[in-house]
Amino acid sequence: MAPRKRTARGQLAVAEAWRSIAATAEGKAVIADLMMFCGVYSPHGATEAIELARCEGRREVGLHITKMMDLRPSDFPERATVEARQFDGVFGQGDLWQ
């Protein structure tokens, strides 16, 4: 089943919902976690076709989030650092990282 297309009004409403989520510390931390999980800020290094497809699927989700939040790729280096700090600020560093 093909994804449904949003109207311009629907697109604006969803983008505003993403921005409202990002207005809280917890929302910023969750978005930071998603962006890191999706591999938006770093290359994935996959070489096998199945792994490459999986990584690209994750990345596509992350890029959709950046679009909804009206971000540009030039924002990524700074955002990666800021979002990691936001994640750590909300959840702490302790035993959450390997």
Number of C-alpha atoms within 10 A of each C-alpha: 3 4 5 6 8 11 9 8 9 11 13 13 14 14 18 14 14 18 16 13 16 17 11 11 14 16 18 21 22 19 21 23 16 17 23 18 15 21 19 23 18 12 9 14 9 13 9 8 9 10 13 14 13 13 19 17 13 18 23 15 17 21 19 11 18 20 13 18 17 11 13 10 12 8 10 16 11 10 16 17 12 14 20 16 16 21 20 16 13 14 14 12 12 8 7 8 7 5
